[in-house]
């Protein structure tokens, strides 16, 4: 039992009776599709460096992902963090991670109006060199684009900066050490505050993490 799994059988060079010809493909979404990919990616990272902790593997995959996903209706517009999280996994970049974040996002949940709320992110650096990052904000604003993209697709517009979010202009993570980055939100009643914080580091060592808050009474 368990050996006659068609997905494990290649039909390249096999007789016509073999199901499929090895050239077909399909696009699927959902946790049933993403979970095995991410689990396999985590295994690859641990094979490269078995000393990484589960939290480090998670940060490498999440915080080094690519924000390239567009809405599923038209394929033209950006989508928010509730639809794509940190973006599409980039395993080759994750494998070169030299900075890790914990937690991997700034999830505020419901924030009470008039009470600024903060989330603290810990940045760790296992290398022998200090790493300094410029800290930039990217705000996401939902938009239906004249009704062409229903709100269920979570499409919208990205713009630089977000006055409702406070972060330092830069952060330095000491060699073989860690530091913290505080993200604060203060917004009007009824606002949904969402977007990404981008950490632009030396060379190609760039990271980002999502932020999300709902402001109410």
C-alpha positions in Angstrom: 0.0 0.0 0.0 1.1 3.6 -0.6 3.4 2.8 -3.5 1.1 3.1 -6.4 0.8 6.9 -6.2 0.3 8.3 -9.7 1.8 11.7 -8.8 5.1 9.9 -8.1 5.2 8.1 -11.5 6.8 9.8 -14.4 5.4 8.9 -17.8 8.4 10.2 -19.8 9.6 7.4 -22.1 6.8 5.1 -20.9 4.1 3.4 -23.1 0.8 5.1 -24.0 -0.9 3.2 -21.3 0.9 5.3 -18.7 -1.5 8.0 -17.3 -0.3 11.4 -18.6 2.6 12.2 -20.7 4.7 14.3 -18.3 4.0 17.6 -20.0 0.7 18.6 -18.3 0.3 21.2 -15.6 -2.4 23.1 -13.8 -2.8 26.1 -11.5 -4.3 25.5 -8.1 -4.5 27.4 -4.9 -5.3 26.8 -1.2 -3.6 25.2 1.8 -3.7 21.7 0.2 -1.4 23.0 -2.5 0.8 25.4 -0.5 1.4 23.3 2.6 3.4 20.5 0.8 5.5 23.1 -1.0 6.3 25.1 2.1 7.0 21.9 4.1 9.4 20.8 1.3 11.1 24.2 1.3 11.6 24.0 5.0 13.2 20.6 4.6 15.5 22.1 2.0 16.6 24.9 4.3 17.3 22.5 7.2 19.3 20.3 4.8 21.4 23.3 4.0 21.8 24.2 7.7 20.5 21.9 10.3 21.2 24.4 13.1 18.3 26.7 12.0 15.4 26.8 14.5 11.8 26.5 13.3 11.4 30.2 13.9 14.4 31.0 11.7 13.1 28.7 8.9 9.7 30.5 9.1 11.2 33.9 9.0 13.5 33.0 6.1 10.6 31.8 4.0 8.1 34.6 5.0 10.2 37.7 5.3 12.2 37.0 2.1 9.2 36.3 -0.1 8.3 38.3 -3.2 5.5 40.7 -3.2 4.5 40.0 -6.8 1.0 38.5 -6.6 -1.8 40.2 -8.4 -5.6 39.9 -8.0 -7.2 36.6 -9.2 -9.9 38.4 -11.2 -7.9 40.4 -13.7 -4.3 39.6 -12.8 -3.5 43.3 -13.1 -3.7 44.8 -9.6 -1.8 44.5 -6.4 -3.5 42.7 -3.5 -3.3 43.2 0.3 -1.7 41.3 3.1 -4.9 39.5 4.0 -4.8 37.9 0.5 -1.1 37.3 0.0 0.5 37.6 3.4 4.2 38.3 2.7 4.0 37.2 -0.9 5.2 34.3 -3.0 7.9 32.1 -1.6 11.4 32.6 -3.0 13.4 29.6 -1.7 16.8 30.6 -3.2 16.6 34.0 -1.4 15.4 32.4 1.8 18.4 30.0 1.7 20.8 33.1 1.9 19.0 34.7 4.8 21.3 36.4 7.3 18.7 38.2 9.4 15.6 36.7 11.0 12.4 38.4 12.4 10.3 37.2 15.3 7.4 37.5 15.0 7.3 37.6 11.2 4.5 40.2 11.0 3.0 43.0 13.0 -0.6 41.8 13.6 -2.3 44.2 15.9 -5.8 42.8 15.7 -8.4 45.3 16.9 -7.0 48.6 18.2 -9.0 50.9 20.4 -9.3 54.4 19.1 -7.2 57.0 20.9 -4.9 54.3 22.3 -1.7 53.9 20.2 -0.7 50.3 20.2 2.7 48.8 19.5 4.2 45.5 18.3 7.8 44.7 18.9 9.8 42.8 16.3 13.1 41.1 17.3 15.7 41.1 14.6 18.6 38.5 14.9 21.9 38.6 13.1 24.1 35.5 13.3 26.9 36.9 11.2 30.1 38.6 12.3 29.1 42.0 10.8 26.7 44.6 11.9 23.7 45.0 9.5 22.0 48.3 9.1 18.5 48.5 7.4 16.6 51.5 6.1 13.0 51.2 7.3 10.3 52.1 4.8 6.5 51.8 4.8 4.2 50.7 2.0 0.5 51.3 2.5 -2.2 49.2 0.9 -5.6 50.8 0.1 -8.4 48.6 -1.1 -10.0 49.6 -4.5 -12.5 48.0 -6.7 -11.2 49.9 -9.7 -14.6 51.2 -10.9 -16.3 47.9 -10.0 -14.2 45.8 -12.3 -12.7 43.9 -9.4 -15.1 42.9 -6.6 -13.9 43.5 -3.1 -13.7 39.8 -2.4 -10.5 39.8 -4.5 -8.8 42.2 -2.1 -7.3 44.3 -4.9 -6.0 47.8 -4.3 -3.3 50.4 -4.6 0.2 50.5 -3.0 1.7 53.8 -2.0 4.8 54.9 -0.2 4.5 55.9 3.5 1.7 55.5 6.0 1.2 58.3 8.6 -0.9 55.9 10.8 2.2 53.7 11.4 5.3 54.8 13.3 8.7 53.1 12.8 12.3 54.3 13.1 14.0 55.5 9.9 16.7 52.8 10.3 17.7 49.9 12.5 21.1 48.3 13.1 21.4 44.6 14.1 24.7 44.0 15.9 27.0 41.2 14.8 26.1 37.9 16.4 23.3 39.6 18.3 19.8 41.0 18.1 17.8 44.2 18.5 14.2 45.2 18.5 12.1 47.3 16.1 8.9 48.8 17.5 5.9 49.3 15.2 3.1 51.6 16.5 -0.3 52.3 15.0 -2.6 55.2 15.7 -5.6 55.8 13.4 -9.2 57.0 13.3 -12.2 55.0 14.2 -13.2 52.5 11.5 -9.9 52.5 9.7 -8.3 49.3 8.5 -4.5 49.9 8.6 -2.6 47.5 6.4 0.5 47.2 4.3 4.2 46.2 4.6 7.3 47.4 6.4 10.3 47.1 4.1 13.8 46.7 5.6 16.4 47.6 2.9 19.7 46.2 4.0 23.2 45.8 2.6 23.6 44.1 -0.7 20.6 41.9 -1.5 19.7 41.4 2.2 16.3 43.0 2.1 13.3 41.9 4.1 9.7 42.9 4.6 6.8 42.1 6.9 3.1 42.8 6.8 1.2 45.0 9.3 -2.6 44.9 9.9 -4.9 46.6 12.4 -8.6 47.4 12.7 -9.4 50.5 14.7 -12.6 50.7 16.7 -14.0 51.7 20.1 
